[in-house]
Amino acid sequence: MTTKIYGKNGSAGSRLQGKVAIITGAGTGIGEAIAHKFAREGASVIVNGLPDDPISDVARSIREKGGEAIPKAGDVSDENSAWACIELALTKYDRLDVLINNAGVFLDNAMTEDYPLEDFDRTIRMNIRSAFMMTRFALPHLQRTRGNIVSAGSESGMIGLAQNTTYGGTKGWMHAFMRGVAVEQAQNGVRANCVCPGPIDTAWTHKETSPMDKEMEKSLIQAVPLARRGTPEEVANVFAFLASDEASYVTGALYVVDGGTTIAKGPVGDLVPKSLRKEPTGELELQHRHDGLRNKETHRIQAEEEGERSKSEVNGNNQQFLEIKCADHLVRTSIAVLADIWKRLNFLPGVRRIVESIFPLNL
């Protein structure tokens, strides 16, 4: 395979020229793609990930293509590790222009009542505390460079996520956090935005490499109007735009990159012909797209079938009762309104005769 060398000038590789970026969760999946994309666009990148993440591979691959990258292992939900990332950027490059809060976990497929408490605490720590710690330490230095923050949100932060309600909740927090930072830091020249991916072709959306089961994976794609997963590169492209000076008037935005998931109703993906469902090839050479959950403990918890069946029957009966009740109320209200209108037409005999000729009524 021929190695693609990253250019340093021209529209194809200069929008982040001279900028220094820290990318958390950069060893796999979307984070790996962001690191490659930023380096391709001329940025010097700090590639952060957990100690067992392949961040050295990612940094090495970037350097082999002519980019500038340094790996930095550490759990950035820890105060010391978070500061160490910032310190490395300042020591090596004497500046920080962009912070990408991409670190996070997706640990469970479980109903809320069955969700493991230890996984709840871990998800809060890895998805929320990590972003807060990095933002807190980065802001004084971003203020000096008039830099910006781009954080990984999610469409599940907008519409929720059944069977991993905790994950969706952390992304809803991220959206609100970034918007608050955007307003607060505008006076310091710092922008803050979110990229909100839908189902992306990483370890998290495949039943073989994630807590998802077959049904969850199938429904995930059916709900996408474009009828496919997005690619990490497609998401990285949006991160690069928001981090660049081209987005100088964009702050507090939630950029949805979800193939239309948040506006869809029902299995609309099934309507798309197979010829249009193919993922684009892209230009970035990624080696760890599906490694995001490797060496990480996840859970797929199945509720008891009998209990679930009885619960479903109860919910179904309740739903049917509500639908009948609502329909009855709607019919009664409509009849009352029509009767009132008909009586008022007595004062306009000409109009009433015209209506009677079209709609014979006996009210």
Secondary structure, 3 states (H helix, E strand, C coil): CCCCCCCCCCCCCCCCCCCEEEECCCCCHHHHHHHHHHHHCCCEEEEEECCCCCHHHHHHHHHHCCCEEEEEECCCCCHHHHHHHHHHHHHHHCCCCEEEECCCCCCEECCHHHCCHHHHHHHHHHHHHHHHHHHHHHHHHHHHHCCEEEEECCCHHHHCCCCCHHHHHHHHHHHHHHHHHHHHHHHHCCEEEEEEECCECCHHHCCCCCCCCHHHHHHHHHCCCCCCCECHHHHHHHHHHHHCHHHCCCCCCEEEECCCHHHCCCCHHHHCCHHHCCCCCCCCCCCCCCCCCCCCCCEECCCCHHHHHHHHHHHHHHHHHHHHHHHHHHHHHHHHHHHHHHHHHHHCHHHHHHHHHHCCCCC
